[in-house]
């Protein structure tokens, strides 16, 4: 699963990750705060699913996942090493 780096929902998520409050995101895009909140809930779920999918594909045992920041910490089973998977604002 790939994340939609060009979609408005993803832009909202990146702005929130950078510390911009929902109300400011809403004003910037000319939408309601509720629309931003719904979009962010949807993106958080998609990001969590994507991080977990990447962890499964790479045989990484998940220790901690933060979908709001787009980062997963775990341990690589084959390499017996710490592993980090993160979402890039540029590449999704």
MOUR-V302741 format. One record per backbone hydrogen bond with DSSP energy under -0.5 kcal/mol. CO is the residue of the C=O (numbers start at 1). NH is the residue of the N-H. E is the energy in kcal/mol with one decimal. If there is no record, write none. Layout:
co:CO nh:NH e:E
co:CO nh:NH e:E
This chain:
co:3 nh:5 e:-1.7
co:4 nh:7 e:-1.7
co:7 nh:11 e:-1.9
co:8 nh:12 e:-2.6
co:9 nh:13 e:-2.2
co:10 nh:14 e:-2.5
co:11 nh:15 e:-2.4
co:12 nh:16 e:-2.5
co:13 nh:17 e:-2.6
co:14 nh:18 e:-1.6
co:15 nh:20 e:-2.4
co:16 nh:19 e:-2.1
co:21 nh:24 e:-0.6
co:21 nh:25 e:-2.0
co:22 nh:26 e:-2.8
co:23 nh:27 e:-2.1
co:24 nh:28 e:-2.4
co:25 nh:29 e:-2.0
co:26 nh:30 e:-1.2
co:26 nh:31 e:-2.2
co:32 nh:36 e:-1.8
co:33 nh:37 e:-2.5
co:34 nh:38 e:-2.6
co:35 nh:39 e:-2.3
co:36 nh:40 e:-2.6
co:37 nh:41 e:-2.2
co:38 nh:42 e:-2.1
co:39 nh:43 e:-2.5
co:40 nh:44 e:-2.9
co:41 nh:45 e:-1.8
co:42 nh:46 e:-2.2
co:43 nh:47 e:-3.0
co:44 nh:48 e:-2.4
co:45 nh:49 e:-2.6
co:46 nh:50 e:-2.3
co:47 nh:51 e:-2.8
co:48 nh:52 e:-2.5
co:49 nh:53 e:-2.3
co:50 nh:54 e:-2.5
co:51 nh:55 e:-2.2
co:52 nh:56 e:-2.5
co:53 nh:57 e:-2.6
co:54 nh:58 e:-1.7
co:55 nh:60 e:-2.9
co:56 nh:59 e:-1.4
co:59 nh:61 e:-0.5
co:59 nh:77 e:-2.8
co:60 nh:62 e:-0.6
co:61 nh:75 e:-2.1
co:64 nh:73 e:-3.3
co:66 nh:70 e:-1.6
co:66 nh:71 e:-2.0
co:70 nh:87 e:-2.6
co:71 nh:66 e:-2.9
co:72 nh:85 e:-2.4
co:73 nh:63 e:-3.0
co:73 nh:64 e:-2.0
co:74 nh:83 e:-2.9
co:75 nh:61 e:-3.0
co:75 nh:77 e:-0.5
co:76 nh:80 e:-1.5
co:76 nh:81 e:-0.9
co:81 nh:76 e:-3.4
co:83 nh:74 e:-2.5
co:85 nh:72 e:-2.9
co:88 nh:92 e:-2.5
